[in-house]
């Protein structure tokens, strides 16, 4: 009898071990599939702008002399736009890698929010030149303990998305407001908004909403980087849709634990 129980136990343990191995093998196979799909997607996303840059340059080389100024300018603009797009793409990939590796150590610097917004607006000026961009700050915004570069990157990603997804000529508003226990920063646009079911998922790595005029999106890392950076600094980020018109609002909330007291700031 004991033998039978011992045998059964041994068989069960062996089965569990095998099941674990099979499970691991399946997980490995799935991971391998994901890795390969990811590489394909990244290669494709880099290839499209590269093809466009190469096309513009070779056209300028072969026929440049026959083109007028406006035509040459158009080709140069295409090459510049696509180069900037690739630059953003690679930047987001690198940021995501840093986050994944757990290698991100946000600095604790005393920052003025208006200065970070100003700097983010400078970096996105060309992309947003056909939008109406405005800023609004509530009185008595506190100085904050943040990592200037990370916070600037978060705002740049949100502004770039507003520029990509909201039609030219529409308004993009950045506002910062002081509340009792937090400061909130909002980026509002007048674009298509986000389907309610996707409001949470848009912050997941590689999540994208496909179709329509969203074709020229990146690979779905911009918002994942935003969430990773904001979390690392001790804040919170979320998205909602506008009620009164179409468009989305991205809100970053920074708790009062990040406020620098006037005495410290002095
Ligand atoms: P992507 O590189 O695709 O822009 P993001 O992580 O920045 O990746 O955004 C994820 C998805 O969320 C996008 O594919 C887009 O569909 C949607 N999205 C992000 N920002 C906006 C916005 N301001 N308006 C509408 N949709 C947006």
Boltz pocket constraint, residues with backbone or C-beta under 6 A from the ligand:
constraints:
  - pocket:
      binder: B
      contacts: [[A, 157], [A, 158], [A, 161], [A, 162], [A, 165], [A, 166], [A, 189], [A, 191], [A, 192], [A, 193], [A, 194], [A, 202], [A, 204], [A, 207], [A, 208], [A, 209], [A, 210], [A, 214], [A, 217], [A, 218], [A, 219], [A, 220], [A, 221], [A, 222], [A, 223], [A, 224], [A, 248]]
      max_distance: 6.0
